[in-house]
Amino acid sequence: MGRNITAVHVLIVLLVVLLLFGAKRLPDLAKSVGQSMKIFKHEVKDLRTDETATTTATVPPPPTGVTPVGSPPAVPPVADPQHVTPIVPPVADPSEGNAPPKV
C-alpha cells in the first residue's frame, strides 16, 4: 500500500466529516480546533523560552548566614561547650593485659 495522499482522499475525508457532524456544526468545530492549535503553539513556545531561561540563568549564592527555605543548614549548630561530653577512647586495663575494659 502506498502512503501517497491525493486530493481524492482529502475530499473523501471532508465528505465523511460533513456527514458525521452536519453543516451547522462544522464552523464551530473548525473554530474550536483553531483555538486549540493556537493555545498549543503558545504553550510550546513558552516551554522553549522557559528551557532556555533556566539553562542560561545563574542563581547567585544566598548571603552569608541566610539559609534558603527547605534546605538543610550549611553548618550544623554549635553546642554549648559546657554541656558537651567528650568522646574518650577506651583505655586498656593493665590487669587484663592489652584488652580494653568491658562495658
Secondary structure, DSSP 8 states (H G I E B T S, - for coil): ------HHHHHHHHHHHHHHH-TTTHHHHHHHHHHHHHHHHHHHHHHHHHHHHHHH-------TT---TTS--SS-----GGG----------GGGTT-----
